[in-house]
Structures are given as structure tokens and as C-alpha cells.
Amino acid sequence: MAGILEGVDQRTRLVGENRLELLLFTLGGNQRFGINVFKVQEVIQCPPLTRMASANPVVRGITNMRGKTISILDLGMAIGKRPIENIDNAFVIVAEYNRSVQGFLVTGVDRIVNMRWEDIKTPPKGLGSCNYMTAVTEVNGELVELIDVEKILAELVGVATDISDTTQLEGANARPIRLLVVDDSSVARNQIKRTLEQMGMECLLAKNGREGIDTLLEMVKDNEDIREQIDAVISDVEMPEMDGYTLTAEIRKNEQLKVLPILLHTSLSGTFNKKMVSQVGADMFVPKFNAEELAESVRSLLKEKGIIQP
């Protein structure tokens, strides 16, 4: 356990090449789950919690950490499992999602494993809307699930997707402005889609970087001009099979696709990601999720690239 705690900070600074590191944990029982170490700030024994009478039952309480008050969410309960009974023996994974810090209550923390994104797979089809799995992988012959935390947070606190400026953007082409939105979370894809449609844009959706690059390559297979079919790409960073950094690099090294503007839109924040944006050749980085900021960033990028008039 001490090794995990000591290693989290240094591991989050690794520059991956379509790789990630997962912190494995349990929610009661033998099933293991994983969270990207990039999201993790620290792992602690569950501290004393102050219960909030009006809070959602998933929020087991609040605690003060380094002068900040954070909510502690029972992660198992959030995905339909029984609540953790003995929280004194439980652990809290302190993580940052979408610009806010939360603590996730788990029954046990195992270890960190280094993975390739191509070994992280999209969940099987037909799981239904009540499913909270965003990806699955295998570690030493054992199934590991990655939870759609963005979906959990959207259900708990809601996410505003309406924007104040709904001016319809018009491009140089006769067709509407069209963007490819790449994100493994169905909640995130729909949030982005809702925001962009208010601006009069059309959205093509892809569930991961592999599906995104395949979609783009299909568009240019007969040497067609990609700019006649799509105007820009908005991509998450963390995705199964191919992450957003690798997707960006693949687009930039392809002669037919490299002209596309790329905006990386991710719940991973900080200066590290800004450096990676420049390194892989993306045009802009916007942390999730603020509809107004996303809309303004898209406007700014399209103006800068001459796709819409200033």
C-alpha cells in the first residue's frame, strides 16, 4: 500500500505513447476495477466523515483535506452495488474529474499496472443504459472494469449543456459545419453534441480513437478532400483501443487528414496536458465540462483556421 501511495505522484508525470497506468481497486467481492492514475491525487485510509442530511445517499459524507472540503462518494453504491458497511476499514481514492476533486470510497486498493490502450476494450454491446462500464481489460487473466465516472457525476450533480450565445455558425461550404466528436463516454458525447447543435453544427460520433481514425480514413479512401466532409475534430484523451494523443498523432502524419483542426477535450487537466497538446500536434486543449467555454473555444478555433468568418 505504501508503494502505491508513494508512486502515484511520479507516475502521473509519465508521457505515454498510447499507454496508461491503472490503479486497481475493489468495491466488495473479488471483481477488480481500474482508474487511470492520471486522475488520482492520492489514496488514503478513509478519514472521519461528516454526514450531510440532505445529500444524495451515494455521498457518504464530507471531509477536510489540506484546507479543502471534498465529498466522499460510495463508488460501489453509485453503480448499483450495496453500500460499503465498514467505512473505517475502507480507502478513499482522491481524484480530479471535470475540474473538481472528489473522494471515491472503495473497499480495497490493489496495485498499479502499466497497460496499452489497445488492450483496453469497449464494453460488449447490449449492456443497456443502466451500465456504468466505459471500458474493460484483462490483467493476469482477470477481468477489470473501468467505470464511467462522468456518468456518475452527471447523475449526481447534473451538467449544464445550454449556452447563452446560440448564434448559428456558417462556414465557407454550402453544407453546415460538421465536427467529429470522439469520446468513450456516452454521457460526454451527448453533452458535447447538445452544445454544438445549439450552434447549428452537425456532429459525427465515435466511441474511441480507433473508431475515429477509421471514420476519417473512410472519408478519404477515394482521395476525396477531407475538408469537404468535416471541419474539425473534438476528442477526449482517455479512450480504449486508441487514446486522444495517439489519434491526434495519426491524423497529423496522414497527408490527407493533417489539415484538420483538433481540439482535445478531457477531464484530465493541468500543465501536463497543455504540453502534450503541443507535442502531438493538437491545436487546443479545453478541460471538461463547461458548455460555454467549449462553445467559445470551438468558435475561436474555427475562426483562427478560416472555417468561419471572424
C-alpha positions in Angstrom: 0.0 0.0 0.0 2.8 2.4 0.9 4.4 1.8 -2.5 1.2 2.7 -4.3 0.9 6.0 -2.4 4.5 6.9 -3.0 4.3 6.1 -6.7 1.1 7.9 -7.7 2.6 11.3 -8.0 5.6 10.4 -10.1 3.5 8.1 -12.3 1.1 10.8 -13.3 4.0 12.6 -14.9 4.8 9.8 -17.3 4.4 10.8 -21.0 2.6 7.8 -22.6 2.6 6.5 -26.1 -0.9 5.1 -26.3 -0.3 3.7 -22.8 -1.9 4.3 -19.4 -1.4 3.1 -15.8 -4.4 1.8 -13.9 -4.8 1.9 -10.2 -6.7 -1.4 -9.4 -9.3 -1.4 -6.6 -12.3 -3.4 -5.3 -15.8 -2.5 -4.3 -16.6 -5.6 -2.2 -16.1 -9.1 -3.6 -13.4 -10.2 -6.0 -14.2 -8.1 -9.0 -11.5 -5.5 -9.7 -12.0 -2.1 -11.2 -9.5 0.4 -12.5 -9.0 4.1 -12.6 -6.4 6.0 -14.7 -3.5 7.1 -12.4 -3.6 10.5 -14.2 -6.8 11.2 -12.4 -5.5 10.2 -9.0 -4.1 12.7 -6.5 -3.7 10.4 -3.6 -5.0 7.3 -1.8 -5.8 7.4 1.9 -7.4 5.4 4.6 -11.0 6.7 5.0 -10.9 9.7 7.3 -13.7 10.7 9.7 -16.7 11.9 7.6 -19.3 14.5 8.4 -22.7 13.3 7.1 -24.9 15.7 5.2 -28.6 15.2 5.9 -29.8 16.5 2.5 -27.2 14.8 0.4 -27.7 12.0 -2.1 -27.2 8.7 -0.3 -24.2 8.0 -2.6 -22.4 10.8 -0.8 -21.3 9.2 2.4 -20.1 12.4 3.9 -17.6 15.3 3.5 -14.1 15.7 4.9 -11.5 18.4 5.0 -8.2 17.7 3.2 -5.5 20.3 3.2 -7.9 23.1 3.8 -10.4 22.0 1.1 -13.8 20.3 1.7 -14.4 17.4 -0.6 -17.3 15.0 -0.9 -16.7 11.2 -0.4 -18.8 9.1 -2.8 -19.5 5.4 -2.3 -18.4 4.3 -5.7 -20.0 0.8 -5.4 -23.3 2.3 -4.4 -23.2 4.7 -7.3 -23.1 1.8 -9.8 -25.9 -0.2 -8.1 -23.9 -2.2 -5.5 -24.6 -2.4 -1.8 -23.1 0.4 0.3 -19.8 -0.2 2.0 -20.7 -1.1 5.6 -17.4 -0.7 7.5 -16.0 2.6 6.1 -13.4 2.7 8.9 -11.5 -0.1 7.0 -12.2 1.4 3.6 -10.0 3.6 1.4 -10.6 6.8 -0.4 -9.2 7.4 -3.9 -8.9 11.2 -4.2 -9.3 12.1 -7.9 -10.0 15.0 -10.1 -12.7 14.8 -12.7 -14.1 17.7 -14.7 -12.3 20.4 -12.7 -13.5 19.2 -9.3 -11.9 16.9 -6.7 -13.9 14.1 -5.3 -13.1 11.2 -3.0 -14.2 7.7 -4.1 -14.8 5.2 -1.3 -13.6 1.7 -2.1 -13.2 -1.4 -0.1 -9.6 -2.1 -1.1 -6.7 -0.8 -3.3 -4.6 -3.4 -5.0 -1.7 -2.2 -7.2 -0.8 -0.1 -10.3 -0.4 -1.8 -13.7 1.0 -0.4 -16.9 -1.3 -1.1 -19.8 -1.5 -0.3 -23.5 -4.6 1.5 -24.6 -5.1 -1.1 -27.4 -5.6 -3.7 -24.7 -8.4 -1.6 -23.2 -11.6 -2.6 -25.0 -15.0 -1.0 -25.3 -17.7 -2.9 -23.4 -19.9 -5.5 -25.1 -22.9 -4.2 -26.8 -26.4 -4.7 -25.4 -25.5 -3.8 -21.7 -28.2 -1.2 -21.6 -28.4 2.4 -20.3 -28.0 1.3 -16.7 -24.5 0.1 -17.4 -21.7 2.2 -15.8 -18.8 0.5 -17.6 -16.8 2.6 -20.0 -14.2 0.0 -20.9 -12.9 -3.4 -19.9 -9.5 -5.1 -19.9 -7.7 -8.2 -18.6 -4.9 -8.3 -16.1 -3.3 -11.7 -15.4 -6.4 -13.5 -16.8 -8.8 -11.4 -14.6 -11.4 -9.0 -16.0 -11.0 -5.4 -14.9 -13.8 -2.9 -15.4 -13.3 0.9 -16.0 -16.2 2.9 -14.6 -17.8 5.8 -16.4 -17.3 8.3 -13.6 -18.6 11.2 -15.8 -21.9 9.4 -16.0 -22.0 9.0 -12.2 -21.2 12.7 -11.6 -23.7 13.8 -14.2 -26.4 11.8 -12.4 -25.4 13.2 -9.0 -24.9 16.9 -9.7 -26.1 17.4 -13.3 -24.3 19.1 -16.1 -25.5 22.3 -17.9 -25.3 22.0 -21.7 -27.2 25.1 -22.6 -25.2 28.1 -23.9 -26.1 31.8 -24.0 -24.9 32.5 -27.5 -26.7 30.2 -29.9 -25.8 32.2 -33.0 -25.8 29.7 -35.9 -22.3 29.5 -37.3 -21.9 29.4 -41.1 -18.9 28.1 -42.9 -17.5 28.6 -46.3 -19.0 25.3 -47.6 -22.6 25.0 -48.7 -23.2 22.3 -46.0 -23.4 23.0 -42.3 -20.3 22.9 -40.2 -19.6 19.4 -39.2 -17.4 18.1 -36.4 -16.2 14.6 -35.5 -16.7 14.1 -31.7 -14.6 11.3 -30.2 -15.3 10.2 -26.6 -15.7 6.8 -24.9 -18.4 8.1 -22.5 -21.9 8.2 -24.0 -22.8 10.9 -21.5 -19.8 13.1 -22.6 -20.6 12.6 -26.3 -24.2 13.7 -25.8 -23.1 16.7 -23.7 -20.8 17.9 -26.5 -23.4 17.1 -29.2 -26.1 19.1 -27.4 -23.7 22.1 -27.0 -22.6 22.1 -30.7 -26.1 21.6 -32.1 -27.2 24.8 -30.4 -24.6 26.5 -32.7 -26.1 24.9 -35.8 -23.4 22.3 -36.2 -23.7 18.7 -37.2 -21.9 16.0 -35.2 -20.5 12.6 -36.2 -19.8 10.5 -33.1 -17.1 7.9 -32.4 -16.5 5.9 -29.3 -12.7 5.8 -29.3 -9.7 6.9 -31.2 -9.6 3.8 -33.3 -13.2 4.3 -34.4 -12.4 8.0 -35.0 -9.4 7.4 -37.3 -11.2 4.7 -39.2 -14.1 7.1 -39.8 -11.7 9.7 -41.2 -9.8 7.3 -43.3 -13.1 6.0 -44.8 -13.9 9.6 -45.8 -10.7 9.9 -47.9 -10.3 6.4 -49.3 -11.2 7.7 -52.7 -8.8 10.7 -52.4 -11.6 13.0 -51.5 -10.8 16.3 -49.8 -11.4 15.8 -46.1 -12.3 19.5 -45.8 -15.4 18.9 -47.9 -16.7 16.4 -45.5 -15.7 17.5 -42.0 -14.3 20.7 -40.5 -12.7 19.8 -37.2 -12.2 17.0 -34.6 -13.0 17.2 -30.8 -11.5 14.3 -29.0 -11.3 13.0 -25.4 -7.8 11.9 -24.3 -8.6 8.7 -22.3 -10.2 6.2 -24.6 -10.0 2.4 -25.1 -8.0 1.0 -28.0 -6.5 4.4 -29.1 -6.2 7.5 -26.9 -6.7 11.1 -28.0 -2.9 11.8 -28.1 -2.4 8.9 -30.5 -5.4 9.8 -32.6 -4.0 13.3 -33.0 -0.6 12.0 -34.0 -2.2 9.6 -36.5 -4.1 12.5 -38.1 -1.1 14.7 -38.2 1.1 12.1 -40.0 -1.6 11.4 -42.7 -1.2 13.7 -45.7 -4.9 13.8 -46.4 -6.0 14.4 -42.8 -3.3 16.6 -41.3 -5.1 19.8 -42.2 -7.9 19.1 -39.7 -8.1 21.3 -36.6 -8.1 19.2 -33.4 -9.4 20.2 -30.0 -8.6 17.9 -27.1 -11.4 18.0 -24.6 -10.7 16.0 -21.5 -11.4 15.6 -17.8 -7.6 15.4 -17.4 -6.4 18.8 -16.5 -3.1 20.6 -15.7 0.0 21.8 -17.4 1.0 18.3 -18.4 -1.9 18.1 -20.9 -1.1 21.5 -22.4 2.4 20.3 -23.1 1.1 17.1 -24.6 -1.2 19.1 -26.9 1.8 20.9 -28.4 3.8 17.7 -28.5 1.3 15.6 -30.5 0.2 18.5 -32.7 -3.3 19.3 -31.5 -4.5 22.9 -31.8 -6.2 23.5 -28.5 -6.9 21.9 -25.1 -10.1 22.5 -23.1 -10.8 20.8 -19.8 -14.3 19.2 -19.3 -17.0 20.2 -19.0 -18.2 23.7 -19.3 -20.6 24.2 -22.2 -19.9 28.0 -22.6 -16.2 27.5 -22.6 -16.4 24.6 -25.1 -18.6 26.7 -27.4 -16.3 29.7 -27.3 -13.2 27.5 -27.9 -14.8 25.9 -30.9 -15.8 29.4 -32.3 -12.2 30.6 -31.7 -10.6 27.6 -33.3 -12.8 27.7 -36.4 -12.2 31.5 -36.8 -8.5 31.0 -36.5 -8.5 28.3 -39.2 -10.6 30.4 -41.5 -13.5 28.0 -41.4 -15.9 30.7 -40.3 -15.7 34.4 -40.7 -14.2 36.4 -37.8 
